[in-house]
Amino acid sequence: MPKSNNKIMELEKYPPKFTTIEDERPSLEKTQKLVGGLVELIELTSGDQLLVNEEGLVKGLPLNEYATYIASHMSNLTYPYGIKGNAVLLQGDARWID
């Protein structure tokens, strides 16, 4: 990955990441690092939770197609512009709220 002081520019050149955590509840600080900023929690109909960058759209982060698909098909919300930036799927013991 090229060196850059602008983290948004680095993300725009590479596909966003999608991380799944199943075994241990991650801290807020860890999830903020994984999504690259403020965390928004999306409750999925499966009982899992999807954590995304709350400011992904306004920061111009790239579309995360996999996270957008999951959020659009497994939540009661709509995402006309898609999920932008990195995302974290929490399953099982990793869920923040039981």
C-alpha positions in Angstrom: 0.0 0.0 0.0 1.4 3.4 -0.9 2.3 5.7 1.9 0.0 8.7 2.3 -1.0 11.1 5.1 -4.5 11.0 3.8 -6.2 7.7 5.1 -9.3 8.4 2.9 -7.1 8.4 -0.2 -5.5 5.1 0.8 -9.0 3.5 1.2 -10.2 4.9 -2.1 -7.4 3.0 -3.9 -8.3 -0.4 -2.3 -11.4 -2.4 -1.8 -13.0 -1.9 1.7 -12.4 -4.7 4.2 -15.1 -6.9 5.6 -14.2 -8.6 9.0 -16.2 -11.2 10.8 -15.8 -11.7 14.6 -17.5 -14.6 16.3 -15.7 -15.6 19.5 -15.1 -12.5 21.6 -16.8 -9.1 22.0 -14.5 -6.4 20.6 -14.0 -3.1 22.3 -15.2 0.1 20.9 -11.6 1.2 20.2 -10.9 -2.0 18.3 -14.0 -1.6 16.1 -13.2 2.0 15.5 -9.8 1.0 14.1 -11.4 -1.8 12.0 -14.0 0.5 10.4 -11.7 3.5 10.3 -13.7 6.0 12.3 -17.0 6.4 14.2 -19.0 3.2 14.5 -22.7 2.8 13.5 -24.4 -0.5 14.6 -27.0 -2.1 12.3 -29.1 -4.9 13.8 -29.7 -7.7 11.3 -32.8 -9.9 11.2 -30.6 -12.9 11.8 -29.6 -11.5 15.2 -26.1 -10.6 14.0 -24.8 -7.1 14.1 -23.1 -5.1 11.3 -20.8 -2.3 12.4 -19.9 0.3 9.7 -18.2 3.6 9.4 -20.9 6.2 10.4 -19.3 8.9 8.3 -18.4 6.7 5.3 -20.7 8.5 2.9 -19.7 12.0 3.9 -16.0 11.1 3.8 -16.4 9.7 0.3 -15.2 6.2 1.2 -15.5 3.4 -1.4 -18.6 1.2 -1.7 -18.5 -2.0 0.4 -20.6 -4.2 -1.9 -20.7 -7.2 0.5 -21.7 -5.1 3.5 -24.3 -3.3 1.4 -25.8 -6.6 0.3 -26.0 -7.9 3.9 -27.5 -4.6 5.2 -30.0 -4.4 2.4 -31.2 -8.0 2.6 -30.9 -8.7 6.4 -32.1 -5.4 8.1 -35.3 -3.4 8.1 -33.4 -0.3 6.8 -32.6 0.8 3.3 -29.3 2.1 2.1 -29.8 3.9 -1.3 -26.1 4.9 -1.4 -24.8 1.7 0.0 -22.4 1.0 2.9 -19.2 3.0 2.5 -15.9 1.9 3.9 -14.9 -1.0 6.1 -17.4 -3.2 8.0 -17.4 -5.7 10.8 -19.9 -8.5 11.3 -20.5 -9.5 14.9 -21.9 -13.0 15.5 -22.4 -15.2 18.6 -20.4 -14.1 21.6 -19.0 -11.1 19.8 -22.4 -9.3 19.7 -22.4 -6.0 21.6 -26.1 -6.2 22.7 -27.8 -9.5 23.6 
